[in-house]
Amino acid sequence: MTTLLARSETRDGNGIVWLAAWPVFAVFALSNAATPLYGIWQREMGFSAGTLTAIFACYIVGLLGALLVAGVVSDRVGRKPVLLPAIALAVLAAVLFATANSIAMLAVARLLTGVAVGATVSAGMAAVTDLGGPARKKVAALAASAAMVLGAGSGPLLAGILSETLPGPTVTIFVVEIALLASAFVMVARWDLPRGTGGRGPWIRIPAVPASGRVAVALGIAVFAPGITATSFVLSLGPSVLSHLLGATNRVIAGGLAFGMFLAATAIQFAVRRLSLRAVLVGGAVATATSMAALIAALHLSSVPLFGAAAVFAGIGQGLGQLGGLTAISASVTADRLAETNAAQNVGGYLPAAALPTITGFISDAVGLTAGATAFGIVVLIAASAGGAFAVLHTRRA
């Protein structure tokens, strides 16, 4: 009887952890919902590939700005005072997207989306760990990471389908998203979360990592950064590659490709959850390197299937790098520094994810999309290989 009760409590506790990841899913569903719609806005407003990647980079600028604040505030004041305003900003961003009629409105919407996502990365993912308790840290890391990548993929898939099948192609998806965010807001408002631990020092700062977590963060960045840079390329310039180079103009293809990428990122995390940290991180590096090789081949062979393979392997690389980093951090950092340490890993990952695709966009305006994207693929392939070597050297064989 005692064993049966223990199993029941375990199942109930794990269920709470997965339910707690819903706000992370809802906010991340907005993060890439605009991806299949860029072609519509580009035709209506007449902007170049460089401008498109600059609009995309506004998202990462907002995200990084939030990471400089949200981790510290979340640990000191509590998760809820960070999460509720973040969800409200996401709703405002959805309204701006739905009514956008200028590049400036798109840029502001992307910026606010980035702020909301950055706050959710710090406070939301830490809240999942808080609600799970010390005994469920590994489950919490998996739930938070899976909700992030599955949400990031579901948004563009829904956007692609709704924009091809219903009136108002740049409006309907954001109405749906507002409903998802409203449910997440109600959920967070009802949570009983612990208060912050206080603390001293500046409120706005580069996230500091305790000594116990520095190797964990470095490992996460070494693999996560190339992975998320690869997925950022697919999300920003992917629709342009599909339409201009590969002749695929249906928005469901662009949205489905993004969904497949993040579905792969989610599925691989379940598949490897019992593997060692070393295996997870090295696998992520290999997947990202394979993605870039497939991208280069797709560009020069004009192959949509190869580009699809590049997207899937990019998702696997991001998913494994993210899971490996979160797992290493949760095992080595105390709860009172968890959000800030998570933020540090994400700062290290998102910086190249903003810079490299944006640079590639402007280079492509000058020398052509094929040449610019090929150079991008070579750089990220080298970075992924270096990250894998670093993981081999700094993790124990198990």
Disulfide bonds with the S-S distance in Angstrom:
none
